[in-house]
């Protein structure tokens, strides 16, 4: 994940949500530590995919969803 989005004041409020087939605990931890607000895995759970952006619109920038 690019560290530029969270580091840039103009893009800092934009939540980064990762969608990946690499669901190893280490990868998830690295992406969340790098600033991702959520990490979703394949196969895609469509309900979860649609719910995560809604959750971040309600919860604010510091809450994370795994």
C-alpha positions in Angstrom: 0.0 0.0 0.0 1.2 3.4 -0.8 2.1 5.5 2.3 1.6 8.6 0.3 -2.2 8.8 0.7 -2.2 8.8 4.6 0.9 11.2 4.6 -0.6 13.8 2.3 -2.9 16.3 4.1 -5.3 16.5 1.1 -5.7 12.7 0.8 -5.3 11.8 4.5 -9.1 11.7 5.1 -9.7 9.2 2.3 -10.0 5.7 3.7 -7.8 3.1 2.1 -9.6 -0.2 1.9 -7.5 -3.2 0.8 -9.0 -6.1 -1.2 -6.6 -9.0 -1.5 -6.3 -12.8 -1.8 -3.3 -12.6 0.5 -5.0 -13.0 3.8 -2.0 -14.0 5.9 -2.0 -12.4 9.4 1.3 -10.7 8.7 0.1 -9.1 5.5 -3.1 -7.9 7.1 -1.1 -6.4 10.0 1.4 -4.7 7.7 -1.4 -3.1 5.6 -3.3 -1.9 8.7 -0.1 -0.6 10.2 0.7 1.3 7.0 -2.6 3.1 7.2 -5.2 0.9 5.6 -8.6 1.4 7.3 -9.9 -2.1 6.4 -8.6 -5.3 4.8 -11.0 -7.5 2.9 -10.1 -10.9 1.5 -11.1 -12.9 -1.5 -13.4 -14.6 -2.2 -15.4 -11.4 -2.0 -18.2 -11.2 0.5 -20.4 -8.8 -1.4 -22.4 -7.7 1.7 -19.1 -7.0 3.6 -17.7 -5.2 0.5 -20.7 -2.9 0.4 -20.8 -2.4 4.2 -17.2 -1.4 4.9 -17.3 2.0 3.1 -20.6 2.7 4.8 -19.1 1.9 8.2 -16.2 4.3 7.5 -18.5 7.0 6.5 -20.1 6.7 9.9 -17.2 5.9 12.2 -14.5 8.4 11.3 -10.9 8.3 10.3 -9.3 6.4 13.2 -11.6 3.4 13.4 -10.4 0.3 11.6 -12.4 -2.7 10.3 -10.7 -6.1 9.7 
